[in-house]
């Protein structure tokens, strides 16, 4: 349980920083959106990986698509920018998660 909370906190912080690099406006709003988005996608990704289909790359692809849509809707971005941000954020957090899982 504590591992999931730890990973959630790391994911929220890192993805907030990545989103902030692209948007650089209203940091509190971006932090709230990062908390909201990752409160939905991380538990679903964890559940699907552990109990449905344990494929890291498939899970990350689905999370990337979902987060891209959430970013588009919440920040009112065009699809290309929303998915570029989602890709960057998930490359960073996916890599961190993969490296942490190796230990």
SEZA-903639 format. One record per residue (C-alpha): residue number from 1; residue in three letters; chain; x, y, z. Coordinates in steps of 0.05 Angstrom, whole numbers, plus 5000, padded with zeros to 4 digits. Layout:
N
- k_r_c_u_v_w
- NUM_ALA_A_X_Y_Z
...
***
This chain:
103
- k_r_c_u_v_w
- 1_UNK_A_5000_5000_5000
- 2_UNK_A_5055_5049_5019
- 3_UNK_A_5092_5034_4954
- 4_UNK_A_5031_5055_4914
- 5_UNK_A_5026_5121_4953
- 6_UNK_A_5101_5132_4943
- 7_UNK_A_5095_5120_4868
- 8_UNK_A_5034_5164_4864
- 9_UNK_A_5070_5222_4898
- 10_UNK_A_5131_5214_4853
- 11_UNK_A_5087_5210_4791
- 12_UNK_A_5046_5272_4811
- 13_UNK_A_5108_5314_4824
- 14_UNK_A_5146_5292_4762
- 15_UNK_A_5087_5298_4715
- 16_UNK_A_5069_5366_4744
- 17_UNK_A_5140_5390_4730
- 18_UNK_A_5137_5364_4658
- 19_UNK_A_5069_5397_4647
- 20_UNK_A_5097_5461_4678
- 21_UNK_A_5155_5460_4629
- 22_UNK_A_5106_5461_4571
- 23_UNK_A_5051_5508_4598
- 24_UNK_A_5087_5554_4648
- 25_UNK_A_5022_5585_4671
- 26_UNK_A_4979_5577_4733
- 27_UNK_A_5022_5526_4771
- 28_UNK_A_4971_5512_4825
- 29_UNK_A_4919_5493_4772
- 30_UNK_A_4970_5449_4737
- 31_UNK_A_4986_5415_4803
- 32_UNK_A_4913_5402_4817
- 33_UNK_A_4904_5373_4747
- 34_UNK_A_4965_5329_4757
- 35_UNK_A_4936_5303_4822
- 36_UNK_A_4868_5291_4790
- 37_UNK_A_4895_5257_4727
- 38_UNK_A_4944_5212_4764
- 39_UNK_A_4892_5194_4817
- 40_UNK_A_4853_5163_4761
- 41_UNK_A_4907_5134_4715
- 42_UNK_A_4957_5106_4765
- 43_UNK_A_4909_5060_4804
- 44_UNK_A_4878_5036_4739
- 45_UNK_A_4946_5023_4708
- 46_UNK_A_4970_4987_4770
- 47_UNK_A_4907_4944_4773
- 48_UNK_A_4909_4926_4699
- 49_UNK_A_4983_4910_4702
- 50_UNK_A_4977_4866_4764
- 51_UNK_A_4911_4831_4751
- 52_UNK_A_4892_4836_4677
- 53_UNK_A_4951_4838_4630
- 54_UNK_A_5022_4848_4657
- 55_UNK_A_5052_4885_4598
- 56_UNK_A_5090_4948_4618
- 57_UNK_A_5090_4980_4549
- 58_UNK_A_5017_4966_4535
- 59_UNK_A_4998_4995_4603
- 60_UNK_A_5040_5057_4592
- 61_UNK_A_5010_5066_4522
- 62_UNK_A_4939_5065_4550
- 63_UNK_A_4958_5113_4606
- 64_UNK_A_4991_5160_4555
- 65_UNK_A_4927_5161_4513
- 66_UNK_A_4882_5173_4573
- 67_UNK_A_4927_5228_4601
- 68_UNK_A_4930_5261_4533
- 69_UNK_A_4855_5264_4530
- 70_UNK_A_4850_5290_4602
- 71_UNK_A_4902_5344_4587
- 72_UNK_A_4865_5364_4523
- 73_UNK_A_4799_5371_4560
- 74_UNK_A_4823_5403_4625
- 75_UNK_A_4873_5452_4595
- 76_UNK_A_4835_5464_4530
- 77_UNK_A_4896_5447_4488
- 78_UNK_A_4897_5421_4417
- 79_UNK_A_4908_5346_4411
- 80_UNK_A_4979_5351_4386
- 81_UNK_A_5003_5392_4445
- 82_UNK_A_4964_5351_4496
- 83_UNK_A_4992_5286_4470
- 84_UNK_A_5063_5315_4465
- 85_UNK_A_5059_5334_4539
- 86_UNK_A_5029_5267_4558
- 87_UNK_A_5083_5230_4519
- 88_UNK_A_5139_5270_4552
- 89_UNK_A_5109_5262_4622
- 90_UNK_A_5098_5187_4613
- 91_UNK_A_5167_5175_4583
- 92_UNK_A_5198_5206_4646
- 93_UNK_A_5152_5173_4697
- 94_UNK_A_5150_5107_4660
- 95_UNK_A_5226_5105_4659
- 96_UNK_A_5230_5122_4733
- 97_UNK_A_5178_5069_4749
- 98_UNK_A_5214_5017_4707
- 99_UNK_A_5280_5032_4740
- 100_UNK_A_5250_5030_4810
- 101_UNK_A_5217_4963_4794
- 102_UNK_A_5285_4934_4776
- 103_UNK_A_5309_4943_4848
***
